[in-house]
């Protein structure tokens, strides 16, 4: 086994988490998992307790699947019965994983960036990882691993050989980022934007801004904050960054005073071309994912690439090779009976800002001959008292995007239904599942259909059913002939 394959020696693991070994000890572990269904041989399985499961119920399965060892709670040890494989016993499994994350950060020489914001965290993280790759090995948290277990799990997987690290940090309550960012200790902290998201848990959007600004508390000495100059909370975030001791603020956007400034842009159906000035250097580049919001976030990415000491031109070139993330704008060909339609799958979660961006993306798509634009929208959750107004507020962008018909699901979407012009009302249902046969029946050649909603609205399964029913590999081109927002 090579040094590159080794993540932790068993001795390092036990010492870092202050554990007690039981049974035969492996020499090394090559990965870390909290999901027994995806165990790779050589992983250490952390039996954490979630909201709906307890990992201790899957210890035997994980070990049987090839896990090198399992980290378990002292209080659960007796209930596991006789286990002939390796175990490491601790008081609290999640606390142990946090301790391993701290050890990983302490041994790493990587330059680290942390990303938060109301919208666009995951896409920005993916773009930044791609932009840094030409300059060295990059460790990035997978998917949306941005919460109290996702962040330490991602950190604990970071290898000493990696030159850069990119971590996403999320929240829906105040104090959550403050608990996580000291683990990451970023040299650069990005806030993509501040929007009315999770208002159910906040008194105001300013409260959201202040909660996002907790990311500044972990920035290392000499580090920087990268902030959206076009956002109305920019000045507040600058003051909060300075109060937290962040020594440099770098702005991005279309504002004439932005440090990473968009000079010109050509928005295509499936990709964009941009001209920007990044910290005084003019650079032209292609972006392989569509949407103005993606172009804006690419400015933050390139500014951070420069701040981390990576190759700016190489990073900009790499952005042309990326695509949209699954469920965040990925385009698929649908083989409908009389030809090809296009699905824009935006089904991974939704809030007012990401809804508007997705609707704009649908408006940029060019249907084929006789094709139409359809929007299929589920509810946006956690908006509190403003929910009805924010759902109704989507009517204007839908009209501006020249959407031919809008289909909505869920009681809160009644507000949008009532606000839509009669000519745009395609259909209303209580659940996403009820819309599936309706959408399947109307799709024709050249049509473009965009699906989006909060995860709880179950729009993801609706998109999956359409892809399965109409045999949908990812599309190669935009528009009505078929081609990847957070």
C-alpha positions in Angstrom: 0.0 0.0 0.0 1.4 3.4 -1.0 1.7 6.5 1.1 -0.8 8.2 -1.2 -3.4 5.5 -0.4 -2.9 5.9 3.4 -5.2 8.4 5.0 -4.4 7.6 8.6 -2.3 5.0 10.3 -4.3 3.2 12.9 -2.1 4.6 15.6 -2.7 8.1 14.4 -6.4 7.5 14.3 -6.6 6.2 17.8 -4.4 9.0 19.2 -6.4 11.7 17.4 -9.8 10.6 18.7 -8.6 9.4 22.2 -10.0 6.0 21.5 -9.7 2.5 23.0 -8.8 -0.2 20.5 -10.7 -3.5 20.7 -9.9 -6.5 18.6 -7.2 -6.9 15.9 -5.8 -3.6 14.7 -5.3 -2.8 11.0 -2.1 -1.0 10.0 -3.8 1.9 8.2 -7.2 3.3 7.1 -7.6 4.6 3.6 -10.9 6.4 3.9 -13.7 7.5 6.2 -17.4 6.7 6.0 -20.6 7.2 7.9 -22.7 5.2 5.5 -22.4 1.4 5.5 -24.0 1.2 2.0 -21.0 3.0 0.4 -18.1 1.4 2.4 -14.9 0.9 0.5 -12.3 -1.6 1.7 -10.0 0.0 4.2 -12.4 2.7 5.4 -13.0 3.5 9.0 -16.7 3.5 9.7 -17.9 6.2 12.2 -21.2 5.0 13.8 -22.7 8.4 14.3 -26.3 8.9 15.4 -28.5 10.9 13.0 -32.0 12.3 13.2 -33.5 9.1 11.8 -30.8 6.5 12.2 -28.1 5.2 14.6 -25.0 4.0 12.9 -24.4 1.4 15.5 -27.1 -0.7 13.9 -24.9 -1.0 10.8 -21.5 -1.7 12.3 -21.6 -5.4 11.4 -22.6 -4.6 7.9 -19.8 -2.0 7.5 -17.2 -4.4 8.8 -18.5 -7.2 6.5 -18.3 -4.8 3.6 -14.6 -4.3 4.2 -14.2 -1.5 6.7 -10.8 -1.6 8.4 -12.3 -0.6 11.7 -15.4 1.0 13.2 -15.6 3.8 15.8 -18.3 3.1 18.3 -19.7 4.6 21.5 -18.8 3.0 24.8 -22.5 3.1 25.7 -23.4 1.0 22.7 -20.5 -1.5 22.9 -22.4 -4.2 24.8 -25.4 -4.1 22.4 -23.1 -4.9 19.5 -22.4 -8.4 20.8 -19.3 -10.3 19.8 -17.5 -8.6 17.0 -14.4 -10.4 15.7 -13.1 -7.4 13.7 -11.4 -4.2 14.8 -13.3 -1.5 16.8 -12.3 1.8 18.4 -14.3 2.8 21.4 -15.0 6.4 22.3 -17.4 8.3 24.5 -19.1 10.1 21.7 -18.7 9.2 18.0 -19.5 12.6 16.5 -17.1 14.3 19.0 -14.4 11.8 17.9 -15.0 12.6 14.3 -14.6 16.3 15.1 -11.4 15.5 16.9 -10.1 13.7 13.8 -11.0 16.7 11.7 -9.0 19.0 14.0 -6.0 16.6 13.7 -6.4 16.7 9.9 -6.4 20.4 9.8 -3.5 20.7 12.2 -1.2 18.4 10.0 -2.2 20.0 6.7 -0.1 22.6 4.9 -2.9 23.3 2.4 -4.2 26.7 1.5 -7.9 26.6 2.6 -11.0 28.4 1.4 -14.5 28.2 3.0 -17.7 29.0 1.1 -21.1 30.1 2.5 -24.0 32.2 1.3 -27.7 32.0 0.8 -27.4 30.7 -2.7 -24.7 29.1 -4.8 -22.5 27.5 -2.2 -22.1 24.1 -3.8 -21.7 25.4 -7.3 -19.1 27.9 -6.2 -17.2 25.2 -4.2 -17.2 23.0 -7.3 -15.9 25.8 -9.6 -13.2 26.7 -7.1 -12.0 23.2 -6.8 -11.8 23.0 -10.6 -9.9 26.3 -10.8 -7.3 25.2 -8.3 -6.6 21.8 -9.8 -4.1 23.1 -12.4 -2.0 24.3 -9.5 -1.9 21.2 -7.3 -3.9 18.5 -5.5 -7.2 19.8 -4.3 -9.4 18.4 -1.5 -13.1 19.5 -1.7 -16.1 18.5 0.4 -18.4 16.3 -1.7 -22.0 17.2 -2.6 -23.5 19.5 0.1 -21.5 18.2 3.1 -21.9 21.5 4.9 -23.4 20.8 8.3 -22.4 19.6 11.8 -21.3 16.2 10.5 -20.5 17.0 6.8 -17.8 19.6 7.6 -15.8 17.4 10.1 -16.2 14.4 7.9 -14.9 16.3 4.9 -11.9 17.6 6.9 -11.1 14.2 8.4 -10.7 13.0 4.8 -8.1 15.6 3.9 -4.7 14.1 3.1 -1.4 15.7 4.0 -0.3 15.8 0.3 -3.1 18.0 -0.8 -2.1 21.6 -1.6 -5.6 23.2 -1.5 -8.8 22.6 0.4 -12.3 23.9 -0.4 -15.1 23.5 2.2 -18.7 24.5 2.1 -20.3 25.7 5.4 -24.1 26.0 5.6 -26.7 26.9 8.3 -30.3 27.6 8.9 -29.9 28.9 12.5 -27.6 31.5 14.0 -24.5 30.0 15.7 -24.1 27.0 13.4 -21.4 28.5 11.2 -19.6 29.8 14.3 -19.4 26.2 15.6 -17.9 24.9 12.3 -15.6 27.5 10.9 -12.9 27.2 13.7 -12.4 23.6 12.4 -11.8 24.7 8.9 -9.6 27.7 9.7 -9.7 29.2 6.1 -7.3 31.6 4.7 -10.1 32.9 2.5 -13.8 33.0 3.3 -16.4 33.5 0.5 -20.0 34.7 1.0 -21.7 34.3 -2.3 -24.7 36.5 -1.5 -27.4 37.2 1.1 -31.0 36.5 0.3 -34.3 35.7 2.1 -33.6 32.1 2.9 -34.6 30.2 6.1 -36.6 33.3 7.2 -38.7 31.0 9.3 -35.8 31.0 11.7 -34.8 34.6 11.5 -36.4 38.0 12.3 -35.0 39.6 9.2 -32.7 39.2 6.2 -30.1 41.2 8.1 -30.2 38.5 10.7 -29.3 36.0 8.0 -26.4 38.3 6.9 -25.1 38.3 10.5 -25.3 34.6 10.8 -23.4 34.1 7.5 -20.8 36.6 8.7 -19.9 34.1 11.5 -17.6 32.6 8.8 -15.2 35.5 9.5 -14.6 34.2 13.0 -12.4 31.4 11.6 -10.3 33.3 9.1 -6.6 32.9 9.9 -4.4 35.9 10.4 -3.5 37.6 7.1 -6.6 36.0 5.5 -9.3 37.6 3.4 -13.0 37.8 2.9 -14.5 37.7 -0.6 -17.8 39.4 -0.7 -20.5 40.2 -3.2 -20.3 44.0 -4.1 -23.7 44.0 -5.7 -25.5 42.7 -2.7 -27.3 45.3 -0.5 -25.7 43.8 2.6 -22.1 44.3 1.3 -21.3 47.3 3.7 -22.7 45.4 6.7 -20.6 42.3 5.8 -17.5 44.5 5.4 -18.0 46.0 8.8 -18.5 42.5 10.4 -15.4 41.2 8.7 -13.3 44.0 10.0 -14.8 43.6 13.5 -13.8 39.9 13.4 -10.2 40.9 12.5 -10.2 39.9 8.9 -7.3 41.9 7.4 -8.4 42.1 3.7 -11.8 42.4 2.0 -12.0 41.6 -1.7 -15.2 42.4 -3.5 -16.7 40.8 -6.7 -19.6 41.6 -9.0 -20.6 44.1 -11.7 -20.2 47.2 -9.4 -17.6 49.6 -10.9 -15.6 49.5 -7.7 -15.5 45.6 -7.4 -12.0 44.2 -7.1 -13.1 41.2 -9.2 -15.3 42.9 -11.8 -17.4 41.7 -14.7 -16.6 43.8 -17.7 -18.6 42.0 -20.4 -20.6 38.7 -20.7 -22.2 36.6 -23.4 -24.8 34.3 -21.8 -25.5 31.2 -23.8 -28.1 28.5 -23.3 -25.5 26.0 -22.0 -22.4 28.1 -21.3 -21.2 31.7 -21.0 -18.2 33.8 -22.1 -16.9 36.5 -19.8 -14.4 39.3 -19.7 -13.4 40.3 -16.2 -10.8 42.2 -14.2 -9.5 40.1 -11.3 -7.5 42.0 -8.8 -6.2 44.3 -11.5 -5.6 41.6 -14.2 -7.9 41.5 -17.2 -8.9 37.9 -18.2 -11.3 36.4 -20.7 -12.7 33.0 -20.1 -15.4 30.5 -20.8 -17.7 29.0 -18.2 -19.1 25.6 -19.0 -22.3 26.1 -16.9 -25.0 28.5 -18.0 -26.5 31.5 -16.1 -25.5 35.0 -15.0 -25.5 33.8 -11.4 -22.8 31.3 -12.2 -20.8 34.0 -13.9 -21.0 36.2 -10.8 -19.8 33.4 -8.6 -17.0 32.7 -11.0 -15.6 36.1 -10.2 -15.4 35.1 -6.5 -13.8 31.9 -7.6 -11.1 33.6 -9.6 -10.4 36.2 -6.9 -10.0 33.3 -4.4 -7.7 31.4 -6.8 -5.4 34.4 -6.9 -5.6 35.0 -3.2 -4.6 31.3 -2.5 -1.5 31.7 -4.7 -2.7 29.5 -7.5 -2.4 30.1 -11.3 -5.2 32.5 -12.3 -5.0 31.9 -16.0 -4.9 28.2 -15.5 -7.9 28.4 -13.2 -9.9 30.5 -15.6 -9.2 28.0 -18.4 -10.4 25.2 -16.2 -13.8 26.8 -15.7 -14.6 26.1 -19.3 -14.6 22.4 -18.6 -17.1 22.3 -15.8 -20.8 21.6 -16.1 -23.7 22.3 -13.8 -24.1 20.1 -10.7 -26.8 17.3 -10.7 -30.1 18.8 -9.7 -28.7 22.3 -10.1 -29.2 23.0 -13.8 -28.1 19.7 -15.5 -29.8 19.4 -18.9 -31.1 16.0 -20.2 -32.5 14.9 -23.5 -36.0 13.4 -23.2 -36.9 11.1 -26.0 -40.6 12.0 -26.3 -42.7 10.1 -28.9 -42.4 12.7 -31.7 -38.8 13.8 -31.1 -36.5 15.3 -28.5 -37.4 17.6 -25.6 -35.1 19.1 -23.0 -35.3 18.8 -19.2 -33.5 21.4 -17.1 -33.2 19.6 -13.7 -33.1 22.3 -11.0 -34.8 20.0 -8.5 -32.2 20.3 -5.7 -33.8 22.7 -3.3 -35.2 26.2 -3.9 -35.5 29.7 -2.4 -36.6 32.9 -4.0 -33.2 33.8 -5.4 -32.4 30.4 -6.8 -35.9 30.2 -8.3 -35.4 33.5 -10.1 -32.0 32.3 -11.4 -33.6 29.0 -12.6 -36.4 30.8 -14.3 -33.9 33.1 -16.1 -32.0 30.0 -17.2 -35.2 28.6 -18.7 -35.7 32.0 -20.5 -32.3 31.7 -22.0 -33.0 28.3 -23.5 -34.1 28.2 -27.1 -36.9 25.7 -27.8 -36.8 23.7 -31.0 -39.3 24.3 -33.9 -42.8 24.6 -32.4 -41.3 24.0 -29.0 -42.5 25.6 -25.8 -41.0 26.6 -22.4 -42.6 24.9 -19.3 -41.8 25.7 -15.7 -42.8 23.0 -13.1 -42.4 24.5 -9.7 -42.8 23.1 -6.1 -43.0 25.0 -2.9 -40.2 27.0 -1.3 -40.0 26.2 2.4 -38.8 28.0 5.5 -39.9 31.5 4.4 -42.0 32.3 7.4 -44.6 35.0 7.2 -43.4 36.2 3.8 -44.0 32.8 2.1 -47.2 33.8 0.2 -45.7 37.1 -1.1 -42.5 35.4 -2.2 -44.3 32.7 -4.0 -46.5 35.2 -5.8 -43.5 37.3 -6.6 -42.3 34.6 -9.0 -45.0 35.6 -11.5 -43.1 38.6 -12.9 -39.9 36.7 -13.7 -42.0 33.9 -15.3 -43.6 36.4 -17.6 -40.2 38.1 -18.4 -38.8 34.7 -19.3 -41.6 34.1 -21.8 -42.6 30.8 -20.2 -45.5 29.3 -22.1 -47.0 27.4 -19.2 -46.4 27.1 -15.5 -47.3 24.0 -13.5 -47.2 24.2 -9.7 -47.5 21.8 -6.8 -48.3 22.4 -3.1 -50.6 24.6 -1.1 -48.2 27.5 -0.9 -47.9 27.6 -4.7 -51.6 28.7 -4.8 -50.3 32.3 -4.3 -48.2 32.0 -7.5 -51.1 30.4 -9.3 -53.4 33.3 -8.5 -50.7 35.8 -9.5 -50.1 34.3 -12.9 -51.7 35.6 -16.0 -54.5 33.2 -17.2 -52.5 32.4 -20.3 -49.6 31.0 -18.3 -51.6 28.7 -16.0 -50.7 25.2 -17.0 -51.8 23.2 -14.0 -52.1 23.1 -10.3 -51.8 20.0 -8.0 -51.4 19.4 -4.3 -48.3 17.2 -4.8 -45.5 16.9 -7.3 -46.5 13.2 -8.1 -49.9 14.4 -9.4 -48.1 16.5 -12.0 -46.1 13.7 -13.5 -48.7 12.3 -15.8 -49.8 15.8 -16.8 -46.2 16.8 -17.8 -45.5 13.5 -19.5 -48.6 13.8 -21.7 -47.9 17.4 -22.9 -44.2 17.1 -23.7 -43.4 17.4 -27.4 -40.5 17.7 -29.7 -38.5 20.9 -29.1 -40.1 21.6 -25.7 -37.9 22.8 -22.7 -39.2 21.9 -19.2 -37.5 23.2 -16.0 -38.3 21.5 -12.7 -37.5 23.2 -9.3 -38.7 23.2 -5.7 -37.5 22.8 -2.1 -36.4 19.2 -1.4 -39.5 18.7 0.8 -41.7 19.5 -2.2 -40.5 16.2 -3.9 -39.6 17.7 -7.3 -36.5 15.6 -7.4 -38.4 12.3 -7.8 -40.6 14.0 -10.4 -37.5 14.8 -12.5 -36.2 11.3 -12.0 -39.4 9.8 -13.2 -39.3 11.8 -16.4 -35.7 10.9 -17.0 -36.4 7.2 -16.5 -39.6 7.3 -18.6 -38.1 9.1 -21.5 -34.6 7.6 -21.3 -32.5 10.7 -20.5 -28.7 10.7 -20.8 -27.1 14.1 -20.2 -27.6 16.4 -23.2 -24.7 17.7 -25.3 -26.2 20.9 -26.4 -28.6 23.6 -25.1 -31.9 24.8 -26.3 -34.8 22.6 -27.5 -32.5 19.9 -28.7 -31.4 19.1 -25.4 -27.7 19.8 -22.0 -25.7 21.4 -15.6 -27.9 26.8 -8.9 -27.8 26.0 -5.4 
